[in-house]
Amino acid sequence: MWQEALYGPRGFYRRAAPADHFATSAQGLGTAGDLLAEALARLAERHGIRRVVEVAAGRGELLSGVARHAPDLELLGVEVVDRPDGLPAHLDWLVSPGGGRLPDELTGLTDTLLVAHEWLDVVPCPVVARSAADHPWHHVEVDRTGAERTGPPAIGADLDWLATHVPDHVGRAEVGLPRDTAYSDLVSRVDRGLVLAVDYGHTRDTRPPGGTLTGYRDGTQVPPVPDGSCDLTAHVAMDSLGADQLRTQREALHELLGPATIPPHDLARTRPTAYLHGLARANALATLTAATGLGGFWWATSRRGREHLG
Ligand SMILES: C[S@@+](CC[C@H](N)C(=O)[O-])C[C@H]1O[C@@H](n2cnc3c(N)ncnc32)[C@H](O)[C@@H]1O
């Protein structure tokens, strides 16, 4: 039902642009998106990358920023809608089925940075709650009005995942298996390069006790009703993805861009434009790295064909 509500013929993401409903590090927060794009351009340069591919490209906001910072990089956006108007001419586009499924054509990528920014949180996954004696977990089913009922017991691979990744204090959870599978599939599309998934999420020690499924519409958090009227999202179990490296956005951006330093006051008098630019950059970096906000997002990276990469 989650899949249908977001990616079915009348699904939310078939009609809605993410930027119309919420802001992310990539868009909707002033110059922050441009700074994130700069960081990706630096990451690409560091690894000798010649192409950046973005899954869950929204309306091309982040890739357009990358184009400004690194005009020589080849760019490809992958989304569930047709290519938006007004993108840089050299930015290619591929239409995707949606959710955990990627286009067949996305394969054999070389010298590529493959980015998925806030994709995994909208890959549908089972919602489960602990139950009594006979079975440890039951699925939580929902109808189109959002009313919940207890479904069948969780069994097989779902149950194994829960036993491995969910500690005792958690009473309701999202089974991360479809996100793990989606991430593995993403990584498998690159023969040589770097894969980066950025998302909000948790690790075993910080799993929220009551789960995280929620909805967003028009900039507001709403009940997760699967009728196609709102986004449906849940935090990602980042530590089960199997990435080579997991670090916070704060760590990643400080390493790529340096610390957020306010320009000296004197500059306001001598070079006012440079001063304002420096101030905006420091503010944007502070926004992207705030410890209790976007800085707590996770960057999961995997290298492919590492012997060829710097
Ligand atoms: C939360 S939004 C993030 C958009 C953008 N990356 C950003 O950070 O602003 C999730 C996006 O993922 C897209 N999406 C979901 N499944 C996808 C798939 N399999 N392939 C490509 N895009 C997908 C949705 O259509 C939606 O635009």
The ligand as a MOL file (V3000), in Angstrom:
LIG
                    3D

  0  0  0     0  0            999 V3000
M  V30 BEGIN CTAB
M  V30 COUNTS 27 29 0 0 0
M  V30 BEGIN ATOM
M  V30 1 C 12.4260 12.7380 -0.0210 0
M  V30 2 S 12.4810 13.0830 -1.7360 0 CHG=1
M  V30 3 C 14.1540 13.6330 -1.9380 0
M  V30 4 C 14.3880 14.4390 -3.1790 0
M  V30 5 C 15.7740 15.0840 -3.2870 0
M  V30 6 N 16.8150 14.0980 -3.3510 0
M  V30 7 C 16.0210 15.9970 -2.1030 0
M  V30 8 O 16.7750 15.6350 -1.2010 0
M  V30 9 O 15.4100 17.0720 -2.0670 0 CHG=-1
M  V30 10 C 12.4970 11.4550 -2.3900 0
M  V30 11 C 12.5070 11.3860 -3.8910 0
M  V30 12 O 12.8580 10.0520 -4.2600 0
M  V30 13 C 12.2100 9.7680 -5.4730 0
M  V30 14 N 12.2860 8.3340 -5.6940 0
M  V30 15 C 11.7170 7.3450 -4.9870 0
M  V30 16 N 12.0170 6.1360 -5.4810 0
M  V30 17 C 12.8130 6.3530 -6.5430 0
M  V30 18 C 13.4710 5.4890 -7.4640 0
M  V30 19 N 13.3790 4.1610 -7.3840 0
M  V30 20 N 14.2020 6.0320 -8.4450 0
M  V30 21 C 14.3300 7.3870 -8.5280 0
M  V30 22 N 13.7420 8.2620 -7.6770 0
M  V30 23 C 12.9920 7.7440 -6.6940 0
M  V30 24 C 10.8320 10.3310 -5.2350 0
M  V30 25 O 10.1140 10.4550 -6.4290 0
M  V30 26 C 11.1720 11.6480 -4.5490 0
M  V30 27 O 11.2930 12.6910 -5.4760 0
M  V30 END ATOM
M  V30 BEGIN BOND
M  V30 1 1 1 2
M  V30 2 1 2 3
M  V30 3 1 2 10
M  V30 4 1 3 4
M  V30 5 1 4 5
M  V30 6 1 5 6
M  V30 7 1 5 7
M  V30 8 2 7 8
M  V30 9 1 7 9
M  V30 10 1 10 11
M  V30 11 1 11 12
M  V30 12 1 11 26
M  V30 13 1 12 13
M  V30 14 1 13 14
M  V30 15 1 13 24
M  V30 16 1 14 15
M  V30 17 1 14 23
M  V30 18 2 15 16
M  V30 19 1 16 17
M  V30 20 1 17 18
M  V30 21 2 17 23
M  V30 22 1 18 19
M  V30 23 2 18 20
M  V30 24 1 20 21
M  V30 25 2 21 22
M  V30 26 1 22 23
M  V30 27 1 24 25
M  V30 28 1 24 26
M  V30 29 1 26 27
M  V30 END BOND
M  V30 END CTAB
M  END
